[in-house]
């Protein structure tokens, strides 16, 4: 399976080391994962797709953002 990362749009040497992980996490698979979660949630609890996508983004989004921030913090402090 071919992964398409946002990091592939930039030269890795021109990107600051602490931005490598956030750029690597933004990919087509992640977008499809969010859409699949929203679709399955809408089927499970009979919500419209838009509301389930909002629910997924408001619950999974902050957790992912926190994970990326912790990873960036550790990258800065350990390198």
Secondary structure as GFF3:
##gff-version 3
##sequence-region A 1 79
A	DSSP	three_ten_helix	6	9	.	.	.	ID=ss1
A	DSSP	three_ten_helix	12	14	.	.	.	ID=ss2
A	DSSP	three_ten_helix	17	19	.	.	.	ID=ss3
A	DSSP	alpha_helix	20	25	.	.	.	ID=ss4
A	DSSP	alpha_helix	28	45	.	.	.	ID=ss5
A	DSSP	alpha_helix	49	78	.	.	.	ID=ss6
###
